[in-house]
Amino acid sequence: MKIGGRKSNLALQLLSLVLFVAIWQALVHFRAYRFGYIPSVPEVLRAGEAYLFSEQFVSDAIASTTRILAAWGTSALIGIPLGLMIGWKRAFSNLTFPMVELLRPIPPIAWIPAGILFFPNTESGVIFICFVGSFFPIVLNTINGVQQIDQTYFRAAHCLGASERRVFYDVVVRGAMPSVIVGLAVGMGINWMALVAAEMIAGQHGLGYMIWQSYSLAQYPLIIVGMVVIGCIGAGMSAGIRFLGRKLVPWQKT
Amino acid sequence: VAKNIEGAMTANPDRVAARERLAAGDRSDRRRLRQAIRWCETSAGVIALQISSVVGFVILWVIVAEMPRAIQIPTPADVLASAVSLDFPKFLRDCWLSFYRVGLGFLIAAAIGIPLGICIGYSYLARNLLFPTVEVLRPIPPIAWIPLGILFFPQVEWMIIFLTFYGAFFPIVYNTISGVAGIPVAYIRAGKSLGASRWTLFWQVMVPAMLPSIFTGLYIAIGIAWLMVVAGEMVAITGGVGGMTWQAYQTTRYPLIFVGMAAIGILGFLSSLLVRLLAKVVIRWESV
């Protein structure tokens, strides 16, 4: 017995989405409360069709995706080894973890003014802000992953005469992998949040900037188009990470 | 080449002695290293390492700040001076304003998200009828709602509270759902066979079993709510610590930016601590 059952009903799920759109359209149509200010569904569809087939869309999407990948890749490149070492070696952890803990509570968005000011150009500032967003989830999940490795694995490896390097590759890295992938996925989510904020406030192109620009120019339907596009790319990337995770960690059921 | 190797292999008394001396030195080096590592594990060593970590951070900051660049980064001393000369009552009002916005959005998110999560986790109809919509809305980053929020809400204040609500909502819903899914079936069977009514089963068995997961959600949610309040305040520039930081940027009082960042960090940390303390009280049986 499973609580609530495991069955799912495709028809009901579709109905859910149809109802969502219908309620949105009805609220806008009948101008309930302040919904008159919100663009209606046909307006959004029309704006979306125009935008998705324009060159603007391609350049915005490429700009945002490049920033995300640069920031995410950098934070993975620094964060994973750092997390592995912090989780593995007590002395290293005491030496570096307080520094991480000191900076962690500052949300990436609070770095926006400093990021814009102190980086030579906006591009690197925006990437830095996104980097701050994904760095901490990746580090913390990696540490957590190492610390949750069964101690008997370490003992077994030592008993079988494994060198430190072998212990690192075969026990620490592999043991932490499932948790690292969770960190990468969470980091990607926060990356998008930070990116949209940074582009809205500072960017000169990109999807976040496009949303803000359409607001300033009173092209309200485009705002919703931008939100949907960001949601789709973000969801696609998260799905990609989960897929990669399943390939990399086939022994883990996720 | 073979001859060379053979030559190297043949024992030369001087060389052997030198090698042994080296090995002995090596051994004592290793012993010293091992002692050093052991010292790092003692409580004095741990404290020393942690202090040197923080000191190292400050030194690193000073080095970066001293590097010549177009706009000089404030040094820790500048930031401290700026913090001391702060208009304190106004600063406290800003802190309280941000805290209030986070708190209100967070509470509304909990009040809607927890029941919704329970419904989705528990009921077939809710899972199929409500969950797809939640799932479709989730990938849209809350910050992308800012322009629409400004359009929709009559006051910016409401927009910011909506943002904190929206940011906190999804972690709460998702963790509540996984809390319901994680209730051991044995608990429910045990409750049923002991004759519990549906009401008792819900309040005495299911709720305690899913509380740890709900608190995980609340803990994540308060962090994201802080993220949102800062974003909202920066865009709308209406008081609060985020607004203060942004104003410092616009009026080129750069040390103040770092004071604002530190304030945001400390307030965020304190509110997370608050949730954690609440969890300690409510779910005493769980080690949090």
HADDOCK unambig.tbl for C-alpha pairs under 7 A between the chains (distance, minus, plus):
assign (segid A and resid 2 and name CA) (segid B and resid 185 and name CA) 6.96 0.50 0.50
assign (segid A and resid 3 and name CA) (segid B and resid 122 and name CA) 6.10 0.50 0.50
assign (segid A and resid 3 and name CA) (segid B and resid 181 and name CA) 6.71 0.50 0.50
assign (segid A and resid 4 and name CA) (segid B and resid 121 and name CA) 6.76 0.50 0.50
assign (segid A and resid 4 and name CA) (segid B and resid 122 and name CA) 4.62 0.50 0.50
assign (segid A and resid 4 and name CA) (segid B and resid 123 and name CA) 5.18 0.50 0.50
assign (segid A and resid 4 and name CA) (segid B and resid 124 and name CA) 5.75 0.50 0.50
assign (segid A and resid 5 and name CA) (segid B and resid 124 and name CA) 6.91 0.50 0.50
assign (segid A and resid 8 and name CA) (segid B and resid 128 and name CA) 6.38 0.50 0.50
assign (segid A and resid 9 and name CA) (segid B and resid 128 and name CA) 6.24 0.50 0.50
assign (segid A and resid 12 and name CA) (segid B and resid 128 and name CA) 5.57 0.50 0.50
assign (segid A and resid 12 and name CA) (segid B and resid 129 and name CA) 5.67 0.50 0.50
assign (segid A and resid 13 and name CA) (segid B and resid 128 and name CA) 4.99 0.50 0.50
assign (segid A and resid 13 and name CA) (segid B and resid 129 and name CA) 5.56 0.50 0.50
assign (segid A and resid 13 and name CA) (segid B and resid 132 and name CA) 5.91 0.50 0.50
assign (segid A and resid 15 and name CA) (segid B and resid 129 and name CA) 6.98 0.50 0.50
assign (segid A and resid 16 and name CA) (segid B and resid 129 and name CA) 4.75 0.50 0.50
assign (segid A and resid 16 and name CA) (segid B and resid 130 and name CA) 6.16 0.50 0.50
assign (segid A and resid 16 and name CA) (segid B and resid 132 and name CA) 6.42 0.50 0.50
assign (segid A and resid 16 and name CA) (segid B and resid 133 and name CA) 6.33 0.50 0.50
assign (segid A and resid 17 and name CA) (segid B and resid 132 and name CA) 6.66 0.50 0.50
assign (segid A and resid 17 and name CA) (segid B and resid 133 and name CA) 5.75 0.50 0.50
assign (segid A and resid 20 and name CA) (segid B and resid 133 and name CA) 6.83 0.50 0.50
assign (segid A and resid 34 and name CA) (segid B and resid 152 and name CA) 6.04 0.50 0.50
assign (segid A and resid 35 and name CA) (segid B and resid 152 and name CA) 6.74 0.50 0.50
assign (segid A and resid 37 and name CA) (segid B and resid 151 and name CA) 6.36 0.50 0.50
assign (segid A and resid 37 and name CA) (segid B and resid 152 and name CA) 6.15 0.50 0.50
assign (segid A and resid 38 and name CA) (segid B and resid 152 and name CA) 6.72 0.50 0.50
assign (segid A and resid 91 and name CA) (segid B and resid 40 and name CA) 5.80 0.50 0.50
assign (segid A and resid 91 and name CA) (segid B and resid 41 and name CA) 6.90 0.50 0.50
assign (segid A and resid 94 and name CA) (segid B and resid 46 and name CA) 6.18 0.50 0.50
assign (segid A and resid 94 and name CA) (segid B and resid 49 and name CA) 5.62 0.50 0.50
assign (segid A and resid 94 and name CA) (segid B and resid 50 and name CA) 5.20 0.50 0.50
assign (segid A and resid 95 and name CA) (segid B and resid 49 and name CA) 4.96 0.50 0.50
assign (segid A and resid 95 and name CA) (segid B and resid 50 and name CA) 5.40 0.50 0.50
assign (segid A and resid 95 and name CA) (segid B and resid 52 and name CA) 6.91 0.50 0.50
assign (segid A and resid 95 and name CA) (segid B and resid 53 and name CA) 5.00 0.50 0.50
assign (segid A and resid 96 and name CA) (segid B and resid 53 and name CA) 5.75 0.50 0.50
assign (segid A and resid 98 and name CA) (segid B and resid 50 and name CA) 6.19 0.50 0.50
assign (segid A and resid 98 and name CA) (segid B and resid 53 and name CA) 6.27 0.50 0.50
assign (segid A and resid 98 and name CA) (segid B and resid 54 and name CA) 6.50 0.50 0.50
assign (segid A and resid 99 and name CA) (segid B and resid 53 and name CA) 6.02 0.50 0.50
assign (segid A and resid 99 and name CA) (segid B and resid 54 and name CA) 5.85 0.50 0.50
assign (segid A and resid 99 and name CA) (segid B and resid 57 and name CA) 6.35 0.50 0.50
assign (segid A and resid 105 and name CA) (segid B and resid 265 and name CA) 4.59 0.50 0.50
assign (segid A and resid 105 and name CA) (segid B and resid 266 and name CA) 6.99 0.50 0.50
assign (segid A and resid 105 and name CA) (segid B and resid 268 and name CA) 6.21 0.50 0.50
assign (segid A and resid 105 and name CA) (segid B and resid 269 and name CA) 5.76 0.50 0.50
assign (segid A and resid 106 and name CA) (segid B and resid 261 and name CA) 6.40 0.50 0.50
assign (segid A and resid 106 and name CA) (segid B and resid 264 and name CA) 6.27 0.50 0.50
assign (segid A and resid 106 and name CA) (segid B and resid 265 and name CA) 4.18 0.50 0.50
assign (segid A and resid 107 and name CA) (segid B and resid 227 and name CA) 5.66 0.50 0.50
assign (segid A and resid 109 and name CA) (segid B and resid 227 and name CA) 6.50 0.50 0.50
assign (segid A and resid 109 and name CA) (segid B and resid 230 and name CA) 6.72 0.50 0.50
assign (segid A and resid 109 and name CA) (segid B and resid 231 and name CA) 6.19 0.50 0.50
assign (segid A and resid 110 and name CA) (segid B and resid 230 and name CA) 6.59 0.50 0.50
assign (segid A and resid 110 and name CA) (segid B and resid 261 and name CA) 5.79 0.50 0.50
assign (segid A and resid 113 and name CA) (segid B and resid 246 and name CA) 6.66 0.50 0.50
assign (segid A and resid 113 and name CA) (segid B and resid 249 and name CA) 6.05 0.50 0.50
assign (segid A and resid 118 and name CA) (segid B and resid 71 and name CA) 6.50 0.50 0.50
assign (segid A and resid 118 and name CA) (segid B and resid 73 and name CA) 6.81 0.50 0.50
assign (segid A and resid 192 and name CA) (segid B and resid 141 and name CA) 6.74 0.50 0.50
assign (segid A and resid 193 and name CA) (segid B and resid 141 and name CA) 5.19 0.50 0.50
assign (segid A and resid 193 and name CA) (segid B and resid 143 and name CA) 6.35 0.50 0.50
assign (segid A and resid 196 and name CA) (segid B and resid 143 and name CA) 6.59 0.50 0.50
assign (segid A and resid 196 and name CA) (segid B and resid 144 and name CA) 6.47 0.50 0.50
assign (segid A and resid 197 and name CA) (segid B and resid 143 and name CA) 6.17 0.50 0.50
assign (segid A and resid 197 and name CA) (segid B and resid 231 and name CA) 6.73 0.50 0.50
assign (segid A and resid 212 and name CA) (segid B and resid 147 and name CA) 6.68 0.50 0.50
assign (segid A and resid 215 and name CA) (segid B and resid 147 and name CA) 6.06 0.50 0.50
assign (segid A and resid 227 and name CA) (segid B and resid 140 and name CA) 6.18 0.50 0.50
assign (segid A and resid 227 and name CA) (segid B and resid 144 and name CA) 6.03 0.50 0.50
assign (segid A and resid 228 and name CA) (segid B and resid 140 and name CA) 6.94 0.50 0.50
assign (segid A and resid 230 and name CA) (segid B and resid 140 and name CA) 6.42 0.50 0.50
assign (segid A and resid 231 and name CA) (segid B and resid 139 and name CA) 4.68 0.50 0.50
assign (segid A and resid 231 and name CA) (segid B and resid 140 and name CA) 4.28 0.50 0.50
assign (segid A and resid 234 and name CA) (segid B and resid 139 and name CA) 6.20 0.50 0.50
assign (segid A and resid 235 and name CA) (segid B and resid 139 and name CA) 5.64 0.50 0.50
